[in-house]
Every structure is written in structure tokens, then in C-alpha cells.
Amino acid sequence: MDFVQQNMIWVGLAAVSGGMLLWPLIAGGNVASLSPAEATLMMNREDAIVLDVRETGEWGSGHIGGARHITLGQLESRLSELEKFKERPIIVVCATGNRSSSACGNLKKHGFGKVFSLGGGVGAWREANLPLTTKN
């Protein structure tokens, strides 16, 4: 007990960082994560929709070709734009995979059944040497 009292700042920091690591699991529920290669196969073979939930500045710096852009903050109010794709696979993309997990949870809550997160986000896509575009 003395250790905890003497190191309260470190204990608090460890608790907060642990919570941050667990947050994507809690917020997104049970979300399937795809590698860039798996996402590419799904896009080509199953006509998957790519939904980029990053902010506008991030989107403008490069995004997956053919992706639809709806920021995470706008997702709830713009769900009607995605209704026609409810039966198709949707691959949600962000910078690192955290926001996409949250967006996947939101989509599942609204009845979208085939929802996947791009593991590692655009960073992983870039590391796999896959193309990005700046064209809308």
C-alpha cells in the first residue's frame, strides 16, 4: 500500500494509459479488423464500400481511391447516405484504426451487418505501398 501512495502519479498514469488502450474495444464492440491486403481483396471481390472517417484536412492529404468521406463527428447525421449500402461490406478507415473502430460500432448499432475496420488505418495502407489519391 505504501508503494501506491508514494507513486500515485505513476499508478494514475498507468490506469489512464490502460484505459486508452482498451477504449477501441469498448467503443467499437466486436469489430473485425482487416489488413490492407484483406481490404483490397474485399474491395475487388465483394465490391466493398470504403468509408473514410478522418477529418477533412487528413482526407485532403491522401485517401484511398473511391472512398466516401464522412467524418466521425458527422456520421450519425449522415447515416442516410449509407442506407443503400447496408447489405454490402463497408470498410471503415481512419488514420490509425481507433476512430474507425468507434464508427464500426455505430454502424452496427444502426443495422449495418458487414462492417470492418482497416487495421492500422491509412498508415498501414501507406506502409503496404498501396496507392492514395488527393482527388475527390
C-alpha positions as CSV (number, residue, x, y, z in Angstrom):
1,M,0.0,0.0,0.0
2,D,2.9,2.3,0.7
3,F,4.1,1.8,-2.9
4,V,0.8,3.0,-4.3
5,Q,0.7,6.1,-2.0
6,Q,4.3,7.0,-2.9
7,N,3.8,6.5,-6.6
8,M,0.3,7.9,-7.0
9,I,1.1,9.8,-10.2
10,W,2.6,6.7,-11.9
11,V,-0.3,4.5,-10.8
12,G,-2.7,7.0,-12.2
13,L,-0.8,7.3,-15.4
14,A,-0.8,3.5,-15.8
15,A,-4.5,3.3,-15.2
16,V,-5.3,6.1,-17.8
17,S,-3.0,4.6,-20.4
18,G,-4.5,1.1,-19.9
19,G,-7.9,2.6,-20.3
20,M,-6.9,4.3,-23.6
21,L,-5.6,1.0,-24.9
22,L,-8.9,-0.7,-24.1
23,W,-11.2,2.1,-25.4
24,P,-11.3,0.9,-29.0
25,L,-12.5,-2.5,-27.8
26,I,-15.1,-0.9,-25.6
27,A,-16.3,1.7,-28.0
28,G,-16.3,-0.5,-31.1
29,G,-17.6,-3.7,-29.6
30,N,-16.7,-6.8,-31.5
31,V,-15.3,-5.2,-34.7
32,A,-13.5,-7.3,-37.3
33,S,-10.2,-5.7,-38.4
34,L,-8.8,-6.2,-41.9
35,S,-5.2,-5.9,-43.1
36,P,-4.6,-3.7,-46.2
37,A,-4.3,-6.9,-48.3
38,E,-7.6,-8.3,-47.0
39,A,-9.3,-5.0,-47.5
40,T,-8.1,-4.9,-51.1
41,L,-9.4,-8.4,-51.8
42,M,-12.8,-7.4,-50.3
43,M,-12.9,-4.3,-52.4
44,N,-12.2,-6.2,-55.5
45,R,-14.1,-9.4,-54.9
46,E,-17.1,-8.2,-52.9
47,D,-17.5,-4.6,-54.1
48,A,-16.9,-3.3,-50.6
49,I,-17.5,0.3,-49.8
50,V,-14.6,2.3,-48.2
51,L,-15.7,4.9,-45.7
52,D,-13.1,7.3,-44.5
53,V,-14.0,8.9,-41.2
54,R,-10.9,11.1,-40.8
55,E,-11.1,14.9,-40.6
56,T,-11.2,17.0,-43.8
57,G,-7.5,18.0,-43.6
58,E,-6.4,14.4,-43.2
59,W,-8.7,13.3,-46.1
60,G,-7.1,16.1,-48.3
61,S,-3.6,14.8,-47.7
62,G,-4.4,11.5,-49.3
63,H,-7.1,8.9,-49.2
64,I,-8.0,5.5,-50.7
65,G,-9.3,5.9,-54.2
66,G,-13.1,5.6,-54.4
67,A,-13.6,6.1,-50.7
68,R,-16.5,8.0,-49.3
69,H,-15.7,10.8,-46.8
70,I,-17.9,11.3,-43.7
71,T,-16.1,12.5,-40.6
72,L,-16.7,10.6,-37.4
73,G,-18.4,13.6,-36.0
74,Q,-20.9,13.7,-38.9
75,L,-21.5,10.0,-39.2
76,E,-24.7,9.9,-37.1
77,S,-26.4,12.8,-39.0
78,R,-25.3,11.4,-42.4
79,L,-26.2,7.7,-42.0
80,S,-29.0,8.1,-44.6
81,E,-26.3,8.4,-47.3
82,L,-25.1,4.9,-46.5
83,E,-28.5,3.2,-46.2
84,K,-28.3,1.9,-49.8
85,F,-25.1,0.1,-48.9
86,K,-26.5,-1.8,-45.9
87,E,-26.1,-5.2,-47.5
88,R,-22.6,-4.6,-48.9
89,P,-19.4,-4.8,-46.9
90,I,-18.2,-1.5,-45.5
91,I,-14.5,-1.0,-44.7
92,V,-14.1,2.0,-42.3
93,V,-10.8,3.8,-42.4
94,C,-9.1,6.4,-40.2
95,A,-5.5,7.3,-39.5
96,T,-4.6,4.5,-37.1
97,G,-7.7,2.4,-36.6
98,N,-9.1,3.9,-33.4
99,R,-11.8,6.2,-34.9
100,S,-12.8,3.5,-37.4
101,S,-13.5,1.0,-34.6
102,S,-15.8,3.5,-33.0
103,A,-17.5,4.2,-36.3
104,C,-18.0,0.5,-36.9
105,G,-19.7,0.2,-33.6
106,N,-22.0,3.0,-34.5
107,L,-22.8,1.4,-37.9
108,K,-23.5,-1.9,-36.4
109,K,-25.8,-0.3,-33.9
110,H,-27.8,1.1,-36.9
111,G,-28.2,-2.3,-38.6
112,F,-25.2,-2.5,-40.9
113,G,-24.1,-6.1,-40.7
114,K,-20.9,-6.3,-42.7
115,V,-18.7,-3.7,-41.1
116,F,-14.9,-3.9,-40.9
117,S,-12.1,-1.6,-39.7
118,L,-8.9,-1.2,-41.6
119,G,-6.4,-2.3,-39.0
120,G,-3.7,0.4,-38.7
121,G,-5.7,2.8,-40.8
122,V,-4.2,4.8,-43.6
123,G,-0.8,4.5,-42.0
124,A,-0.9,0.7,-42.6
125,W,-2.2,1.2,-46.1
126,R,0.7,3.6,-46.8
127,E,3.2,1.1,-45.3
128,A,1.9,-1.6,-47.6
129,N,2.8,0.7,-50.5
130,L,-0.8,0.9,-51.7
131,P,-1.9,4.0,-53.6
132,L,-3.5,7.1,-52.1
133,T,-5.1,9.9,-54.1
134,T,-5.9,13.5,-53.4
135,K,-8.6,13.7,-56.0
136,N,-12.3,13.7,-54.9
